[in-house]
Structure formats: C-alpha cells, structure tokens
Amino acid sequence: MQCRAGCGACCIAPSISSPIPGMPNGKAAGVRCVQLTATNRCAIFGRPDRPACCAGLKPAEEMCGASCADALQWLAKLEAATRP
C-alpha cells in the first residue's frame, strides 16, 4: 500500500520520543511534526536524520482506513492503548 497523498496522519497523531530535526525532544501525540509540509508530506523522507520510528511505520489498510480522518482516529486509539 502507498501513503495517501495529503494525509499526514502518521506525522500528527502519534507521539515520537526520538529527536526530529527542528524538534530535538520529539513531539507529543496530536502535535503536527515540524517536518510535515503544507501539503502533508514528510520533508525529511528518506534522509538519515529521519527518526527510525518514522521510517519503520508503513502504511496499511487497517491503519490508514478510507480517509485521513480514519487514520487519525486509528492512530489516536493506538497511542492511547500504548500510553505508559
């Protein structure tokens, strides 16, 4: 499966504890990553300074659903279920 153009849910919904260029302390759940462009594309996609957790997250029908709203909801539930 390919990422849905203009979605960006995986760069908004989950928390990221790894440093991100421009966000040295990572980001909280629900916060838009500074590397997410105005067209909801990752500005550091494929670069070595992209966090491993980002590179390891692959699009899947279950996660992405039929829309960005579906993906945001699924990822928010996952975030809540895995919160310490």
C-alpha positions, -999 to +999 in steps of 0.1 A: +000+000+000+011+035-008+007+065+015-025+085+008-014+118-007-021+148+015-029+126+046-001+131+071-019+114+100+012+094+110+030+128+114+003+142+136-014+115+158+014+095+174+039+108+200+076+105+189+102+104+216+132+104+192+147+137+182+134+151+150+152+179+131+136+210+145+121+191+174+150+179+195+127+165+222+104+147+198+067+155+197+036+149+217+006+130+203-017+152+183+011+177+176+019+183+139+056+175+132+076+205+120+088+184+091+053+179+077+050+202+047+019+223+039+009+195+015+012+169+043+044+153+030+074+145+051+102+170+043+129+145+056+115+113+040+145+091+030+171+112+049+193+096+076+182+121+102+146+109+099+137+090+131+138+052+129+103+050+143+090+071+114+109+051+088+096+019+103+059+029+102+045+015+069+010+023+055-015-005+059-052-007+052-061-013+089-042+018+100-050+041+071-086+033+066-106+051+039-096+086+048-072+108+068-099+111+095-099+072+097-061+071+100-061+099+127-087+080+147-070+046+144-036+061+154-051+080+183-066+048+196-032+030+193-015+059+210-040+057+239-037+019+242+002+020+243+005+050+267+025+042+298 
